[in-house]
Amino acid sequence: MTESKPGGERQHLSLRARIAVLAAAAVAIAVAVTTLGIYLTVRAQLYDQLDNDLLARAQAVYRAAPNPEQIVVLPDDALGDARIAAVTADRRAYPTKSGEVPPLGDPEVAVAAGESPQSVRTATENGESYRVVAIPAGPGVALVFAASTDGVDETLTYIGFVSLIVGLLGVAAAATAGYGVARAGLAPLRSLTAATERVATTMDLTPIESVRNDEIGRLASSFNVMLASLAAARERERQLVADAGHELRTPLTSLRTNLDLLAQEGASGRSIDPDDRSALLADVRGQIGELGDLVDDLVQLSRGVEPSSAWESLDLAVVVADALARVRRRARDLSFEVALTPWWVNGDAPALSRAVTNLLDNAVKWSPPDATVIVQLHEGVLSVADSGPGISPEDRPHIFDRFYRADGARSQPGSGLGLAIVAQAIAQHGGTISVGESPTGGARFDVAIPGAEKS
C-alpha cells in the first residue's frame, strides 16, 4: 500500500497503518456480506408475508362473492388498501365500486383460463410497484388482488440505512482498534529499531536486552548473535592490524637502517667495504621479499575463498601433484616420497592449491638437507610429513593462529601466516586439519576434505 507525494514519489504506509487498513477492510467485507444476507432474507420474508396476506384475502373474497357480479358490488372498506377485480379468459375485467383495476397481464389471464393454478408477481404501473396475486374464481374467471409494495420498500430502505450506519461505525471501530493493537504490539519492534539505529550511528555493538519469548524476542536474539559476530570480526580485524603492524615493524626498521647506512656512504664520501655493501644489498632485497610475502599472505587471508556457487569438481591428487612440481623446483636438495590416489572434491582450485603449497613449503623449510618429505593422499586424507625438529605439544593448539610462531621458529624467515591460510581454506571447504608427529620425528599434518574416490 502506497501513497503518492506531490513530486510523484511513492511513500509506503507504515506497518501500523497497514494493519489498521487491513482490519478495517476485513470488517468492511464481513459487514457487507452480513448486511447483504440480512437484507435478502428480510426482503424474501416481507414479500412472502405480503403474498400470503393477499392470497388469504383473495380466498376470503372468493368465498364471500364467488361470481364476478357480486365482486363488483363489494364495498371499498371491505377490501382494505388492495385493488381487486375479476378477470375473464377473454381479458374482460370487473373491478369493485372504486373502479381501480389492478395491473393485469398474461399470468392473470392464464389463471382465468385454467392454465395455471395461481400467479404471484410484481408489476409496475404509473411508476408505482404492486404485488399482484391471482386465484381461480370459477370457470373462465380469476380473482386478482394487487397491493402497493411501498410499505415493504420503506422497511427495506430503513434496514439498509441502519445496516450502512452500523457497518461504517464497525469499520471505524475496527480501524481504530487495529491501529491501537498494532501500536501496542509493535512497541517492542520500535525499541529494536531504535537499538539497530543506535548501532548504525554509534557502532556500539553492545547486545540488546530482551526477555521476550515471542517472534520479537527471537528477532532480538538473532540480532544479538549478529552483533556478537560483528564484534568478533571487529576484534579479529583489530588483532590482524595490530599483529601485521608488529610484524611489519621489524623488517621496516631493519630496511630503514640498511638504507640509512647506504645513504651515509654517499653523504660522507666514505665507501663501504664491497663485501659489506653486497651483504647490505642482499639484506635489503631479502627484507623487501619478506614484506612482499607478508602483503601477499595478508591479501590471501582477507580474500578467503570464492563463494561455493563458483566452485568446481576437481581431483585433489592433481592439485597436490601440481603443487609438488612447483615446490620441488625450490627444494632440489630434498627428496619426496609421494603416494597419491584420486579424490574428487567440490571446491575452489586456487585456494586449495595455495593451502597445499603452504603445507609443502612448511615441510621443506623445516627439513634438513638430503632429508625426505613424505606426501600421501589416501581415502581423502592428505598427509605431509617432514624430518625437522617437530612441533611441541604446547605449540600445536596455536600453530594455525595468525602470526603465531613457536620459539624455535622466530629465527626462521616467514610471516607466521602460512598455516593460518591453510586452516582457513580447509575449514571453508568443510574439512579438518590436525598436526602430529611424523615417523622420522618431525611434524605431520593430516588434512581431510569431504569428497569421493570417483567424480
Secondary structure, 3 states (H helix, E strand, C coil): CEEECCCCCEEECCHHHHHHHHHHHHHHHHHHHHHHHHHHHHHHHHHHHHHHHHHHHHHHHHHHCCCHHHHHCCCHHHCCCCEEEEEECCCCEEECCCCCCCCCCHHHHHHHCCCCCCEEEEEEECCEEEEEEEEECCCCEEEEEEEECHHHHHHHHHHHHHHHHHHHHHHHHHHHHHHHHHHHHCHHHHHHHHHHHHHHHHCCCCCCCCCCCCHHHHHHHHHHHHHHHHHHHHHHHHHHHHHHHHHHHHHHHHHHHHHHHHHHHHHHCCCCCHHHHHHHHHHHHHHHHHHHHHHHHHHHHHHCCCCHHHCEEEEHHHHHHHHHHHHHHHCCCCEEEEEECCCEEEECHHHHHHHHHHHHHHHHHHCCCCCEEEEEEECCEEEEECCCCCCCCCCHHHCCCCCCCCHHHCCCCCCCCHHHHHHHHHHHCCCEEEEEECCCCCEEEEEECCCECCC
